Amino acid sequence: MHARHIMSSPVTTVTATTPVDECLRIVEESGYTVLPVVDEEHHLVGIVSEGDLLREKFRTLPRPGADITETMTSPVIAMTPDTDVSSLASAMLRSGLRGIPIVHDRDVIGIVTRRDLLALLTMDDTHIAHEVQHRLDVYAGSPRWTVTVTDGEVAIAGIRGDDPERGVVEALAETVPGVAEVQFVQT
């Protein structure tokens, strides 16, 4: 399984000139524990955590109206959508990070947080099968395919190899957290 399968996307970002108070408001309203910091071109330049923001807010010598330029962590650890989840989890645990931005050509396209990893751990095959089946049924308007799941590997029966909907069906299945692989089986 890869980062793209479990990342939160789209992700809320801020710029280095965003005031600390605005970042605190975003963290409070969104429930995020970290915010990627981007430049004008949406390229990743840093990350700021709720801990960073609290330290800045309660520093001995307050800086009213301060932005996060001096508060953010830079450079930041980032990974690509194709990063294996085990590598991502290891990096997160080793570094003590609460979240790792996912980038494509320096553009932030998502983030994997500790919460995303925990959600992955609690997804069992029955839940994954139910979610995939539901999404496929909603797409099709009625049950057209049969889904089974073993160790996160989804098997979809009832679709021909030349069916033009095959790509859509695969993409829908891959959007479910916990899906490691999608295969089509003949019945």
PyMOL commands that set and color helices and strands:
alter all, ss='L'
color gray80, all
select helices_A, chain A and resi 3-6+20-30+50-57+85-95+114-122+125-140+166-174
alter helices_A, ss='H'
color red, helices_A
select strands_A, chain A and resi 14-15+34-38+44-49+99-104+107-113+146-150+153-157+181-185
alter strands_A, ss='S'
color yellow, strands_A
deselect
rebuild
show_as cartoon
